[in-house]
């Protein structure tokens, strides 16, 4: 099954697209928008440089400190994000490509703040511009990737695709797009900018061969990747943690029967332009409410031609039931964390 970004234009006939465009004129940014976007960029970049400064690429205490500062305490960075953001690489490494040509992965802002953003280090230097073609403000910031963390600290094995891993290692910049209408960050892209010196010296890491497992058990018997099990994000005192694990396992089994796991994985076998990941508890938790809506509306699975093919009633009922149970546990876990803001994040 495949879940897609809600997009009314996807459902409109060709004859109605023009009419829709005429009734919804493209937004033109104003000078007030520019001022707000500049202020947001300055605030966010200053915080990133302070909380996630340049350190050795294997400095895990610095990584954890960055993660806790961005995720576990109120941060300007987290507050700046829309509820869902896009993340990926520019087409052919060209950050000046139009945004509609980007292939990206969609995350809830909690996933990006807690797992993806802390993999990077910042010195606070950036450039700010308005990209008229996309009607978005863009910040191009110097950044460096922590390529020598414990493998279990990455949200999934980036080395499943050798080029992806080397692109992470080579990246010295991150582009950040700000929507002028909401003054919120909507999208990120990492890339190598040839005219920008690297913030740190990166030595290529020899990663293990990928064994087709997005989650695994390490040599100490611990399930990995740790952050996708909420380690470092939620407190060990959170009473919902065991239920998060068990409810996700049941949901994952139902997804497997419904063939969800063939599409919503990082390898993106169907080359979806907006990929939604469901292969770990953390990724699924950020999407679970939309997954439930799509199950109820029979918006999946799709056949080979991209046409919706509703599930068998029994399988649909089971999948919906396990999804709703997982969603309830996720909600309870988040509510507990909100009610206990000073509980220390778990560490592995």
N, C-alpha and C positions, 0 to 999 in steps of 0.2 A: 504494500500500500504506500502511497505517496501523499504527503501533505504539502500544500502550497500556501504561500503568503496570501492572505485575503486580498483580492484585487478585483474590483468590480469590472475593470476593463477586460480582464481575462474572460469574463462571462458575456460581455457585450458582443453583439453581432457587428460585422464590419460596417454595416449601414448606420449603426448607432454610435460608433466611436467618435465620428466627427461631431455629431450633435452633443455628445457628452463633453467633448473638449470645448465646444463653444459655450456650453452652460457653465463650465468650470474653467475660467481663464487662468492661465499660468500666473503664479504669484511673482510679483516683481519686488525685489528687496529694496528697502528704504535705508536712509542714512541712520535712522534709529535702530534698525535691524543690525546694521554694520557695527554700531557702537556696542550693542549688547553682545554680539558675537565676538568682538575683539576682547571685551571684558571677560567673557567666559573662557576664551582661549588663554588669556594671561593667567587667570586664576587656576585653571586646570594644569597648565604646564608648570607653574610654580609649585603646585602641590606634588606633581609627579617627580619633579627634580628633587624635592625635599624628602618625600617618602620612599622613593624608589631610585636613589642616586646610583651612579656608575660604581660598580664594585667588581671584584673578580667573578668570572662567569660561573664558578662553582660554589659561590658563597651562599649556602642554603639559609643561614640565619638572616641574611639580607633579603633573600627571597621571601621568607616567612614574614619578616617585618613589613615588607612592601604589601604583601597580601592582606595582612591584618589591618594595615592602615587604610587600604582601599576598600576592603570588604567588611571587616568586623567592626569598624567604627564609622561614624558619619563622615563622608568624604565629599569634597566638591566634585571629584571625578565621577563617583557613582551617581550623585545627584544630577550631573550634567547629561546623563545618557537617557535616550528614549527607552521605553519599556523593552523593546526589541531592537537589536542593532545587527549590522552585517559586518563580516570579517573575512578577509581573504587576501589574495595577491592580485595586482593589476594585470590585465590581459597583456601577455608578452612583456611583463615588467614595466609597462608604460603607464605611469600614474596619471598621465594627461588623457588617457582614454575616457570616453564618455561613460558615465556611471551605468547607463543601461547595458553596456557591454561587459560589465564586471560579472564574474561568477563568484558568488559569496555564500558563506554559511551564516545562517541566522541563529542568534542566541538571545536568551533573556539577559537583561543587564546584570543579573546576579551571577550568571555563568561567566560572562566576560570579565566582570570585576574580580571575581574570586579565583579564576583559573587562568584566563588568557592574559590579561593585562600584567599580572605580576611576573610573567616570564621575561618582561622587558625592563631595561634600565634607561634612565633619561638624564640629560644634562640641562634641560630647560630651554634649549635653543630651538627656535622655530620660525617659520615664515607664515604670513597670513595673507590670503587673497580671496577675492570673489570670483568664482568660476561661472561666468554668465551662461554658458551652454547648459550647465546642470542646475543653475539657479541655486547654488549652494556656496557657503563659505568653506574654504579648505585651509587647514593647518598642516604644514609639512614639518614634522619634528624629527630631530636627531634622536636615535634610539639604538639600543644594542640588545641582542638576544642572549639569554642565559643558557648556553648550549651544553653546560656540563653539570646540570642538576641531576639528582637521582632520577632514573627513568620513570619511576612511579609518580613524579611530581608533574609530568606533562599530562594534559587531559586525555591524550590517546597517543599511540605510537606514530608521531609525525614521520618517522623513518619508514613507514609502510610504502612510501613513495620516495625514493632517493632524492629526486630533484626537489621535492617539497622541503626535506630536511636541509639540503644545502642552501635553498632559498632563505630559510630561516637563519642559518648561520651567516650568510652573506649580507642579510638586510642591515642597513644602517639608518633607515628612515621609516617612519610611520605617518601615513596621511590620515587626517581626521576631518570628516565632513560635518558641518553644522547647518542644520535647517534654519533658515532665517525666520520662518513662521513661528516656530516653537522655541528657538534658541536652545536646541538640544542636539547632542551628537547622535548621528544616525548610522555612521559607517566608518570602518577603519580598514586600512590596507598596509601591509608591510612590503618593503621593496628595497632594492639597492640603488642608491643615488650615486652616480659615478663621480660627481664633483664634491661629494661630502666625505671627509675622512672618517674612518671608523672610530667609535668611542672607545673600543677595547680591541685588543688583538685576539682574534678568534683562531684557535687551532682546530682543524677539522676533527670531528669525533667519529670514531669507528663504531657505528651503532650495530646492535645485533640484527640478525636476519629476522624479518617479520614473519610470524607463524600464523597469520590470519586471525589472531586473537586481539580484540580491542580491549579486553580486560584479561588479567592474568594473575597468577599467584607467584610471589617472589620467593627467593631462596630461604626466607624466614617464615614462610607460610602466610604472608599477609596478602590480601587481595589488592590489586593495583589496577588503575592509577588511584592513588589515595584521595586526591581532591574530588574525584567524581563520586566518591562514597561519603562526601561531606567532611572528610578528615581535614582539619585546618580551617574549616568553614563553620561547622557547628560544634558546640561543646559536647564533650563526652558525657556531660550530665543531662543532655537532652533525652528525655525518656522515649522519644519517637525513633531514635536511631535504629534499634533492632527492627522495628516495624517498617522503616523505610527500606531496609534491605530485603526483608521477606516479601513485602508487598510489591516491590519492583521485580523481584524474581518471578512472581506469579504473572505480573503484567507482561514481562519479557517473554515468558512461555506462550502467552496468548498472542503476543505480537508475532512470534515465530510461526505459529499455526496460521496466522493471517498473512504471512509472508512480508511483514513490515521490515524485518531485519535484512531483507535483500536490497532495500533502497536507502534506508535512513542510517547509513554508515559513512565514515569519513572518505572511503574510496569513491563514493558517489558513482556507482556503476551506471546509473541512468543519466549521468551528466546534467542533473538538475541545476538550473541557474541560481535558484535559491534553495540551498540544501538545509534541511532540518535534521538534526542528529537526535537519535533516540537510544543509542547503544550503551549508555551508562545511566545510573540513577540520576545524577546531576543534570545531564542533558535532557533526559525525559521529564524531569521535574519542572524545568523551565517552560516546557511546551505542553504539559499535560492537559490544561484546560482547553487549548485549541484542538488537541487530539480528540478529546471527548466530543467537542462540537462537530468535528468532521466525521467521527463515527456515527453520531446521531443523524447527520444529514446524508449519510451514504456517499460521501465524497471520495471514498476509496474502497477497495483498491482500484487501480486503473489497469485496463488490459494493455496489450502491446501497442495499440493505436492511441492510447491516452484517453480512452473513454471510460467513464466511471462504471465499475462492475460491482454492485452491492454484494456484501458478504452474505453467506448462508445465515439464516436467522439465529441458529444456535450459536455459531461462532461469533456473530456480532454481539449477542447478548453476553457471552462470556468475556469478550474483549472489552466491552463497555463496562461490565461489572468490575473487572480487575483494574481498569483505568480509573474508574471512580473511587475505588478503594485506595489506590495509590495516591490519587489527588487529595483525598481526605487526610491521609497521613502526612503528605507534604505540607498541607495547610496547617495541621497541628504542630508540626516541627517548626515551621516558620513563626507561628504565633508564640511558641515557647521561647524561641531565640529573641523575639521582640520584647517579651516580658522579662527576660533575664539578660539585659545588654552587657552586664559585666562578667558573665560566665566566660571563662577562658576557652578559646578555640582548642579543639582536640589536636594532638600532634602524634605523628607516627614515628 
